[in-house]
Structures are given as structure tokens and as C-alpha cells.
Amino acid sequence: MLRTSRKTLLAIEAVVDVALHARPDPVQSRDLTKRQGVPQRYLEQVMQQLVHVGILRGVRGPKGGYTLARERRRITVGEIVRIVDTMERKDETTAASRLNDQVIRPLWDEIGALTLERLDKITIEHLCEDAQAQGLGPTSGDRTRDFTI
């Protein structure tokens, strides 16, 4: 079974959380950490990277926090996975064997490409709809509608 890193799952969850709760005010990181049960320092690293690549927008000030930088129907899960994967690959320092480089890694890259192809078809909008259908969104239905043109 393929395993997804905790950081990848956290990033996807954070973007969906912001999509669900960032109206009318931005979502503050302390609220995210309460809902997700992760340390704020750990979350901030992921959030800053998502801001840097244009998934989220950071809002400064006392009522600051995070909002989506684009419409949630225009952000895919595959895009988020690629961002986190790039972050994690920068941390890799171990040299691989020829067997790994020539046989194992190409297989894993092929499987990863197929997975990302599927994840590119799933938008944050889809995940928000799933969350709302399961009663996991905010209580006010008006806060989750996306009227951006």
C-alpha cells in the first residue's frame, strides 16, 4: 500500500479547512491547529509554502489569517501533493543505489504519475462538498458558497 506523508495530508486538510471556514474573515492558524490537532509551528511551515506558491493568501493584522488565493474549484489535490512532495524531496540527502535509481525509482515514479493524474481531477470544491455532506463544514451554509467569478 502506498503511504502518504503526514505533511501531505496536513496540507490538503488545511486547504479544505480554509475553503470551508474563510468567510467572511480569514482563518487564523490557531483555529486551524485546534481543528486539526497539530502544533502551530509545524502547520505554519506548510501554510507558508502554500502561500508562496499561490494556493493560499496570507492576510496580516489582528483579524489576519489565511484565505484561498484562487477559487476552490481551480485548486486540485494533485497540485497540493506536488507542492509538498517538492518540499520533502529537498530534504532528501541519502544517495540511492543503482538498483534503486534504475529499477525501483522509475516504477515508483510511474505509479506516482498515475496517482497524480487521478488527483488532478479532484478539486478542493469536491472535498468541500464531501465535507459538507458529512456535516463537517461550518454551520452556516452561506459561508461555504463560492460566488467568485
Backbone bond lengths (Angstrom), bond angles and torsions (degrees), N, CA, C in turn:
res aa  C-N    CA-C-N  psi(-1)  N-CA   C-N-CA  omega(-1)  CA-C   N-CA-C  phi
1 M - - - 1.444 - - 1.528 109.46 -
2 L 1.310 117.14 134.15 1.457 121.48 176.63 1.519 109.21 -73.05
3 R 1.300 116.00 137.83 1.462 120.97 178.82 1.514 108.76 -107.73
4 T 1.303 115.49 139.63 1.452 121.69 176.03 1.519 107.66 -102.77
5 S 1.308 116.90 139.61 1.463 119.85 -178.01 1.527 110.86 -67.66
6 R 1.305 114.57 154.86 1.473 120.84 177.57 1.524 109.94 -61.71
7 K 1.333 116.40 -36.82 1.460 120.38 -179.50 1.535 110.76 -65.03
8 T 1.323 117.31 -38.05 1.469 120.74 178.58 1.527 110.21 -65.00
9 L 1.319 116.17 -47.40 1.464 119.87 179.29 1.525 111.00 -63.03
10 L 1.311 116.98 -39.19 1.459 121.65 178.46 1.528 110.59 -62.71
11 A 1.320 117.26 -42.70 1.465 121.08 -179.60 1.527 111.17 -63.70
12 I 1.316 117.02 -44.45 1.468 120.38 178.97 1.533 109.53 -63.87
13 E 1.324 116.08 -46.29 1.461 120.35 179.75 1.527 111.43 -61.26
14 A 1.325 117.18 -40.36 1.464 120.88 -179.84 1.531 111.29 -64.18
15 V 1.319 117.20 -42.85 1.466 120.13 -179.73 1.530 110.24 -65.99
16 V 1.326 117.43 -41.91 1.470 119.97 177.80 1.521 109.75 -64.75
17 D 1.319 117.81 -41.53 1.465 121.59 178.84 1.526 110.62 -59.99
18 V 1.320 117.08 -45.95 1.464 120.91 177.92 1.527 109.89 -62.20
19 A 1.322 117.29 -42.75 1.468 120.58 179.69 1.527 111.29 -61.07
20 L 1.312 116.73 -36.57 1.463 120.61 -178.85 1.526 113.26 -78.40
21 H 1.329 117.69 -33.75 1.462 120.50 -168.32 1.529 115.84 -113.62
22 A 1.306 120.12 -2.45 1.472 121.74 -172.82 1.520 114.12 -85.98
23 R 1.294 117.79 35.81 1.468 119.74 176.03 1.502 109.36 -137.62
24 P 1.272 121.08 132.00 1.465 127.63 -1.04 1.523 112.92 -83.00
25 D 1.327 118.49 -16.44 1.464 121.48 -177.49 1.527 110.97 -101.51
26 P 1.336 116.53 155.43 1.470 119.57 175.13 1.531 110.61 -61.40
27 V 1.311 115.95 157.67 1.462 122.16 177.27 1.523 108.04 -86.48
28 Q 1.326 115.52 125.24 1.459 119.98 178.74 1.523 109.60 -83.46
29 S 1.334 115.43 146.31 1.462 119.70 -176.19 1.523 112.03 -61.64
30 R 1.325 118.18 -32.26 1.473 119.12 178.73 1.525 111.53 -65.33
31 D 1.340 117.64 -33.42 1.464 120.49 176.44 1.528 110.76 -69.86
32 L 1.325 115.45 -39.55 1.466 119.76 176.32 1.527 110.95 -61.22
33 T 1.329 116.66 -45.51 1.464 119.24 -177.85 1.523 111.42 -65.15
34 K 1.321 117.11 -33.99 1.473 119.53 176.55 1.524 110.76 -64.93
35 R 1.325 116.03 -45.88 1.468 119.35 -178.05 1.524 111.99 -69.58
36 Q 1.336 117.80 -34.06 1.455 121.24 -175.76 1.525 113.52 -94.96
37 G 1.319 116.88 -16.96 1.456 119.79 179.18 1.519 114.39 67.68
38 V 1.333 116.72 40.07 1.468 120.89 177.81 1.526 108.91 -125.12
39 P 1.335 117.44 155.49 1.472 120.23 177.35 1.527 110.86 -63.52
40 Q 1.321 115.85 141.49 1.456 120.58 -176.90 1.526 112.10 -61.96
41 R 1.333 118.34 -37.95 1.465 120.72 179.47 1.524 111.64 -61.32
42 Y 1.319 116.01 -40.39 1.463 120.85 179.67 1.529 110.18 -65.92
43 L 1.323 116.02 -43.83 1.459 121.17 179.96 1.524 111.18 -65.17
44 E 1.320 117.65 -41.02 1.464 121.18 -176.43 1.526 112.09 -59.50
45 Q 1.324 118.26 -37.09 1.466 120.75 178.13 1.525 110.42 -59.24
46 V 1.312 115.70 -45.94 1.465 121.01 -179.41 1.525 110.05 -66.76
47 M 1.325 116.88 -44.59 1.462 120.80 -177.17 1.529 110.93 -63.36
48 Q 1.325 117.21 -42.47 1.463 120.09 179.83 1.523 111.34 -63.01
49 Q 1.315 117.36 -38.06 1.472 120.18 177.14 1.525 110.32 -65.59
50 L 1.326 117.22 -39.79 1.466 121.00 178.55 1.529 111.35 -66.66
51 V 1.324 117.21 -32.18 1.466 121.07 174.36 1.524 109.01 -69.18
52 H 1.318 115.93 -45.68 1.468 121.43 -177.20 1.533 112.60 -57.64
53 V 1.328 117.21 -35.64 1.466 120.15 -177.44 1.534 113.55 -95.25
54 G 1.338 117.09 1.59 1.457 119.75 173.43 1.520 116.30 88.16
55 I 1.326 117.50 19.58 1.470 120.27 173.78 1.532 108.70 -85.10
56 L 1.325 115.18 -45.61 1.463 121.78 179.02 1.522 109.69 -113.43
57 R 1.316 114.49 162.52 1.459 121.37 174.18 1.524 107.00 -123.50
58 G 1.320 115.99 128.86 1.457 120.89 176.94 1.513 109.81 -86.06
59 V 1.324 116.70 133.76 1.460 122.39 178.73 1.523 106.98 -115.05
60 R 1.324 117.01 123.66 1.468 121.42 -178.55 1.519 110.86 -87.12
61 G 1.324 115.05 162.68 1.452 121.16 174.57 1.510 112.26 110.82
62 P 1.338 116.06 176.71 1.463 120.60 -176.29 1.524 113.52 -62.87
63 K 1.299 117.76 -29.60 1.469 121.10 176.94 1.516 110.11 -104.16
64 G 1.325 116.18 22.22 1.456 121.76 -176.76 1.514 112.21 -75.60
65 G 1.299 113.81 177.52 1.459 121.12 -179.07 1.511 108.73 159.15
66 Y 1.320 115.40 -136.93 1.463 120.66 -176.67 1.518 111.05 -129.73
67 T 1.324 114.76 142.56 1.455 122.66 170.62 1.526 106.68 -131.80
68 L 1.312 116.30 169.10 1.465 119.43 174.74 1.524 108.78 -73.00
69 A 1.300 116.38 140.96 1.466 121.17 177.31 1.530 111.06 -83.54
70 R 1.324 115.54 -19.68 1.471 121.89 179.05 1.512 108.76 -137.09
71 E 1.309 115.60 169.00 1.462 120.18 175.03 1.518 109.61 -60.16
72 R 1.323 116.11 143.13 1.461 119.54 -177.04 1.521 112.86 -66.74
73 R 1.303 118.15 -21.45 1.465 120.09 176.07 1.523 111.89 -76.77
74 R 1.343 117.28 -8.87 1.463 122.20 -179.82 1.528 112.94 -106.62
75 I 1.322 116.51 7.57 1.472 121.28 176.85 1.521 107.20 -114.80
76 T 1.330 116.43 125.25 1.466 119.41 -179.31 1.529 110.77 -105.19
77 V 1.302 114.59 157.25 1.462 120.96 176.18 1.532 109.01 -64.24
78 G 1.320 117.30 -37.62 1.459 120.76 178.71 1.519 112.34 -59.05
79 E 1.308 116.82 -38.71 1.464 121.17 178.60 1.532 110.85 -63.19
80 I 1.311 116.82 -43.30 1.468 120.99 179.38 1.527 110.46 -65.71
81 V 1.325 117.05 -42.84 1.463 121.03 179.52 1.536 110.17 -60.59
82 R 1.317 117.68 -41.91 1.468 120.92 179.57 1.532 110.77 -63.10
83 I 1.316 116.62 -40.69 1.471 120.85 -179.29 1.522 110.41 -62.11
84 V 1.318 116.84 -48.42 1.464 120.41 -178.73 1.524 110.16 -67.60
85 D 1.325 116.85 -38.75 1.458 120.14 178.79 1.531 110.62 -61.17
86 T 1.323 116.93 -40.47 1.461 121.21 177.24 1.523 110.30 -62.60
87 M 1.350 117.41 -42.05 1.462 121.20 177.53 1.523 110.77 -60.52
88 E 1.327 116.19 -44.21 1.456 120.55 -175.70 1.523 112.14 -73.46
89 R 1.314 117.90 -33.56 1.470 120.35 179.24 1.522 111.32 -67.50
90 K 1.331 116.58 -29.73 1.463 119.55 176.88 1.526 110.48 -63.58
91 D 1.329 116.66 -27.78 1.461 121.35 -179.12 1.527 112.81 -82.06
92 E 1.336 118.21 -13.52 1.464 121.30 -178.79 1.521 109.61 -72.53
93 T 1.324 115.77 130.06 1.464 119.37 -179.93 1.521 112.54 -129.16
94 T 1.323 117.85 -5.53 1.464 119.28 -176.15 1.521 110.76 -80.40
95 A 1.316 114.40 139.39 1.460 120.39 176.49 1.526 108.52 -79.05
96 A 1.309 116.11 141.58 1.463 120.92 -179.42 1.526 110.20 -100.80
97 S 1.312 114.89 156.94 1.466 120.65 177.68 1.527 109.95 -78.01
98 R 1.323 115.68 168.17 1.467 120.09 176.45 1.523 110.22 -63.10
99 L 1.334 117.16 -39.08 1.464 120.98 178.36 1.528 109.98 -58.94
100 N 1.308 115.87 -44.79 1.459 119.91 178.46 1.525 110.59 -64.24
101 D 1.326 116.38 -48.91 1.462 120.78 -177.00 1.527 113.56 -63.49
102 Q 1.338 117.09 -36.66 1.457 120.20 -172.05 1.527 114.55 -100.33
103 V 1.331 118.05 -17.76 1.464 119.98 -176.90 1.527 112.06 -123.83
104 I 1.313 116.43 -57.32 1.469 120.44 -173.40 1.527 111.91 -70.51
105 R 1.337 117.74 -52.42 1.464 121.22 -177.79 1.528 111.95 -59.18
106 P 1.341 120.96 -44.50 1.469 119.28 177.24 1.534 112.94 -59.69
107 L 1.346 116.83 -39.77 1.466 119.96 176.55 1.524 110.05 -61.43
108 W 1.329 115.64 -47.95 1.465 120.10 -178.63 1.523 111.11 -64.04
109 D 1.315 117.45 -38.94 1.464 121.15 177.56 1.527 111.32 -64.21
110 E 1.329 117.37 -38.63 1.467 121.29 177.86 1.533 110.44 -64.46
111 I 1.317 116.08 -46.22 1.472 120.09 178.42 1.528 109.95 -63.16
112 G 1.318 116.15 -41.30 1.466 120.47 178.10 1.518 111.89 -61.58
113 A 1.321 117.15 -41.08 1.465 121.25 179.23 1.528 111.28 -63.07
114 L 1.323 116.69 -40.97 1.468 120.49 177.20 1.526 111.09 -64.61
115 T 1.317 115.74 -41.39 1.460 120.34 178.68 1.527 110.70 -64.08
116 L 1.333 116.59 -45.71 1.462 120.13 179.74 1.526 111.79 -63.90
117 E 1.322 116.48 -34.63 1.468 120.18 176.85 1.533 110.18 -59.28
118 R 1.318 116.18 -41.65 1.469 120.85 177.50 1.534 111.12 -69.56
119 L 1.332 117.17 -42.76 1.463 121.46 -178.97 1.526 112.47 -66.97
120 D 1.338 116.67 -25.33 1.462 120.48 177.12 1.528 111.85 -68.04
121 K 1.303 117.42 -15.87 1.464 121.40 179.82 1.532 111.84 -93.07
122 I 1.314 117.12 -4.75 1.466 121.71 -179.36 1.524 108.02 -106.48
123 T 1.317 116.22 118.72 1.456 120.10 -179.15 1.534 110.60 -98.99
124 I 1.306 114.51 166.80 1.466 120.27 175.06 1.529 108.95 -63.00
125 E 1.304 117.07 -32.25 1.471 121.20 175.42 1.529 110.72 -57.13
126 H 1.334 116.49 -44.86 1.470 120.24 178.57 1.525 111.09 -59.73
127 L 1.326 116.57 -45.32 1.465 119.91 -178.50 1.524 111.61 -67.61
128 C 1.328 117.16 -35.64 1.470 120.57 176.25 1.530 110.55 -63.97
129 E 1.310 116.57 -42.16 1.461 120.40 177.58 1.524 110.96 -61.88
130 D 1.339 116.79 -42.25 1.468 120.75 177.08 1.524 111.15 -62.16
131 A 1.338 116.27 -44.04 1.469 120.72 -179.71 1.525 110.67 -62.50
132 Q 1.316 116.58 -44.33 1.468 120.30 179.70 1.526 111.29 -65.36
133 A 1.306 117.08 -38.83 1.465 120.72 179.18 1.527 111.18 -63.15
134 Q 1.325 116.15 -27.56 1.460 120.76 179.41 1.527 112.20 -97.62
135 G 1.332 116.90 10.40 1.457 121.33 177.23 1.517 114.15 73.42
136 L 1.330 117.94 25.89 1.462 121.01 -175.99 1.523 113.63 -100.98
137 G 1.312 117.85 -2.06 1.459 120.73 179.55 1.509 111.04 -88.74
138 P 1.328 116.44 -177.10 1.468 119.86 176.80 1.526 110.41 -64.82
139 T 1.308 116.03 161.77 1.460 120.36 -176.07 1.514 112.92 -71.89
140 S 1.317 118.60 -27.23 1.456 121.25 -179.22 1.519 110.07 -90.15
141 G 1.315 117.32 118.23 1.461 121.91 179.66 1.513 112.74 -64.19
142 D 1.346 117.54 -27.19 1.457 120.92 -178.41 1.523 112.03 -67.42
143 R 1.330 117.60 -27.39 1.462 120.79 -175.64 1.523 112.40 -74.20
144 T 1.311 119.23 -15.18 1.460 119.99 -173.84 1.512 113.19 -105.67
145 R 1.290 119.00 -2.79 1.455 120.06 -179.81 1.527 109.66 -78.08
146 D 1.299 116.10 145.54 1.459 122.46 -176.95 1.520 108.57 -111.22
147 F 1.347 116.91 102.16 1.443 120.71 -177.40 1.522 112.92 -103.21
148 T 1.322 116.74 12.45 1.466 120.62 -179.70 1.516 109.81 -69.42
149 I 1.316 115.41 138.21 1.471 120.51 178.80 1.508 108.95 -110.97
